[in-house]
Amino acid sequence: MPSIQLKEPWELAQMRDNGRRLATLAVKLEEMLKPGVSTADLDAVAEETIRQMGARPSFKGYAPPGFPPFPATICASPNTQVVHGIPTWTPLEDGDIVSIDMGLQYGGYHVDMAFTAPVGTVPPRVQELLDAARESLYEGAARARPGGRIGDIGHAIESSVRPKRFGIIRQYVGHGIGRQLHERPSVPNYGKPNTLNLIEPGMCIAIEPMITLGTWKTKTLKDRWTVVTADGSLAAHFEHTIAVTESGPEILTTLERQLS
Ligand code: MG
């Protein structure tokens, strides 16, 4: 196996700029999440915003072998949908949760991020689910340090989630990112420390825990994209694109310049 493609400083600079662009969009979409708004409304704003930046939506038309081209700019996955939901005109209701996953390509480089937010008010256990999923992302991201291994990230995510008795999706995992939307290595949300690929400066990875109120098992709907929980439990998904630097992880898809 060839080694993982490491990014040059100018490539990291481009991905850093792209990360800020995508984070700006995420803030805009999160502000729109109110009862009565549809995920198709969010999708229209996302596509317009990305194109105004001179960038291209990474997901629209994306067609891995065996899949029809993804028809939208964002993946919008309400409630029991885990990932890859297709935006619809159905208005969101008070008490829903919705996961928004988005990616853009600019200057030849992709960035990818996701968040799950409540629409109106949600029960305490549902808020705990969202908090646990977000927290596990940051726990995982903190382990993206030179000299560590990819298994350290999954282990940190798993150790953060397990005591709270949420399910961790196993079939879908994080990934390397850069010239391609999905590059090696795979970044599982579970695992053992000191296993899998060595983490090196110049690596860019998307870390994306998917957490449920119930099972880790999923099924895919007839549209071949939408992934739902097998037991109909609610699911949350958070994702950042992260650059590994000499001094540690740098979260690219944020408006704050975070070094942990
Ligand atoms: Mg991703």
Residues whose N, C-alpha, C, O or C-beta is under 5 A from the ligand:
A	BS01	MG	D112 A206
